[in-house]
């Protein structure tokens, strides 16, 4: 039994590693000051579907899972307080709690072959962002929308 569990874990890890990174996902503060998610992709046309997944990092407990079929020009945002009619909450509750580290993931379609990466954040770090700022990859680093799109294009090579 242990061998089967170890083998299935290895297969899952190898499958995840074989996915192509096709964009990026980060936490941001929207222009109206709400906690939000920024997603960008490398392809010139928007994906037919985008899925955003938020979990508690340490426990891997699902917080919320959203999907949309609306993507803009290399960029989509999800306002966690007011997702709007373009986003559908598939499961969970997007309210964030202080003191918890969250993992944010996104992918197009089924996510089997390509992903938009993942990032971690806390509500405290999110609250440090000014309206319109996107958290960068390093502590204290912030990006504008155009810098974020450029970043994703650079990692997709």
C-alpha positions in Angstrom: 0.0 0.0 0.0 2.8 2.4 0.9 4.5 1.6 -2.5 1.3 2.5 -4.4 0.9 5.8 -2.5 4.5 6.7 -3.1 4.3 5.8 -6.8 1.1 7.8 -7.3 2.7 10.8 -5.5 5.7 10.5 -7.8 3.4 10.4 -10.9 1.5 13.5 -9.6 4.8 15.4 -9.1 6.2 14.4 -12.5 3.0 15.4 -14.2 2.9 18.8 -12.4 6.6 19.4 -13.4 5.8 18.6 -17.0 3.2 21.4 -17.3 4.3 24.4 -19.4 4.1 27.7 -17.6 1.9 29.9 -19.8 1.5 33.0 -17.7 1.5 34.2 -14.1 -0.9 34.8 -11.2 -0.4 37.2 -8.3 -2.5 39.0 -5.7 -3.3 42.7 -6.3 -5.2 45.6 -4.9 -7.9 46.7 -7.4 -8.4 50.4 -8.3 -11.4 50.4 -5.9 -9.1 49.1 -3.1 -10.5 45.5 -3.0 -8.3 42.4 -2.6 -8.1 40.9 -6.1 -6.3 38.4 -8.3 -4.3 39.3 -11.4 -3.8 36.7 -14.2 -1.8 37.1 -17.3 -1.0 34.7 -20.1 1.6 34.5 -22.9 -0.5 33.6 -25.9 -1.9 36.5 -28.0 -5.5 35.3 -27.6 -7.2 34.9 -24.3 -7.8 31.4 -23.0 -11.4 30.0 -23.4 -11.5 29.5 -19.7 -9.5 30.6 -16.7 -9.7 28.9 -13.3 -8.4 30.6 -10.1 -7.8 28.5 -7.0 -7.0 29.8 -3.5 -6.0 27.5 -0.6 -4.5 27.8 2.8 -0.8 27.1 2.1 0.0 25.0 5.2 -3.1 22.9 5.5 -3.9 22.9 1.7 -7.5 23.6 2.7 -9.6 25.0 -0.2 -10.6 28.6 0.4 -12.2 29.4 -3.0 -12.3 28.3 -6.6 -13.5 30.6 -9.4 -13.8 30.3 -13.2 -14.4 32.7 -16.0 -14.7 32.5 -19.8 -13.9 36.3 -20.1 -10.3 37.3 -20.5 -9.0 40.7 -21.7 -5.9 41.6 -23.7 -3.3 39.5 -21.9 -4.8 40.3 -18.5 -7.8 39.4 -16.3 -8.7 40.4 -12.7 -10.9 38.8 -10.1 -12.2 41.1 -7.4 -12.6 38.8 -4.3 -15.1 41.1 -2.6 -17.3 41.6 -5.7 -16.4 39.1 -8.5 -18.9 40.4 -11.0 -21.0 38.4 -13.5 -17.9 37.3 -15.5 -16.7 35.1 -12.6 -18.4 32.1 -11.2 -17.6 30.9 -7.6 -17.4 27.1 -8.0 -16.7 26.3 -4.4 -15.6 27.8 -1.1 -15.7 31.3 0.4 -13.3 34.0 -0.8 -13.2 35.9 2.5 -9.5 36.1 3.7 -8.4 35.8 7.3 -5.4 37.7 8.9 -2.5 35.5 9.9 -2.9 32.8 7.3 -0.6 32.3 4.3 -2.5 31.6 1.1 -1.4 29.9 -2.1 -2.9 31.3 -5.3 -2.9 29.2 -8.5 -4.4 29.7 -11.9 -4.7 27.8 -15.2 -6.5 27.9 -18.5 -9.0 25.2 -19.4 -8.4 21.9 -17.6 -4.9 22.9 -16.6 -3.5 19.5 -17.6 -0.9 20.8 -20.0 -0.3 24.5 -19.0 -0.6 26.6 -15.9 -0.3 30.2 -14.9 1.9 29.4 -12.0 1.3 30.0 -8.3 2.2 32.5 -5.6 1.8 32.9 -1.9 0.5 35.8 0.1 -0.9 37.0 3.4 -3.8 39.4 4.0 -1.3 41.6 5.8 1.0 41.8 2.7 -2.0 42.3 0.4 -3.1 45.3 2.6 0.3 46.9 2.0 -0.4 47.3 -1.7 -1.8 50.6 -3.1 -4.7 50.5 -5.5 -3.6 49.2 -8.9 -0.5 47.5 -7.5 0.3 43.8 -8.1 2.6 41.9 -5.8 5.9 41.0 -7.4 7.9 37.8 -6.9 10.1 39.3 -4.1 9.1 40.8 -0.8 8.2 44.4 -1.2 8.3 44.3 -5.0 5.2 45.7 -6.8 4.3 45.7 -10.4 1.9 47.7 -12.7 -0.4 45.8 -15.1 2.0 46.3 -18.0 5.0 45.2 -16.0 3.1 42.1 -14.9 2.2 41.2 -18.5 5.9 41.8 -19.6 7.1 39.6 -16.7 4.8 36.7 -17.9 6.0 37.0 -21.5 9.6 36.9 -20.2 9.1 33.6 -18.3 7.2 32.0 -21.2 10.1 32.7 -23.5 
